[in-house]
């Protein structure tokens, strides 16, 4: 796996270099974000190389643990099906009602025990997303059955 990590890091670094050269043709303002992400990608590639060099046998020890986690595959299926269902019924029920319910169910599914923390995160994320997108960025969020309240 060590060799695969090196090949992946070098390939991604070359891809980042390509995108950096491509971004040089943009205006200075337009080039800032692509160049920022290129730098982040190169730093992550360097971190992968360093980590692979320091811990060359990590994947072998994690592979034996992954055989024990095969029963958790159903959690992934439930999460995917739940996310698709969430997206389908989002327009009808709205973001404000559906998102906390979805997050609470998701946190319970993955095994969080603290109900206070689950409620805090579910409602905190929902309120934060609404404040940022709806009010600060003026990007409409699906209101669903509560549409009359937010008009």
Secondary structure, DSSP 8 states (H G I E B T S, - for coil): -HHHHHHHHHHHHHHHHHHHHHHTTS-HHHHHHHHHHHHHHHHHHHHHHHHHHH-TTHHHHHHHHHHHGGGGHHHHHHHHHHHHHHHHHHHHH-HHHHHHHHHHHHHHHHT---HHHHHHHHHHHHHHHIIIIIIIS------GGGTTTT-
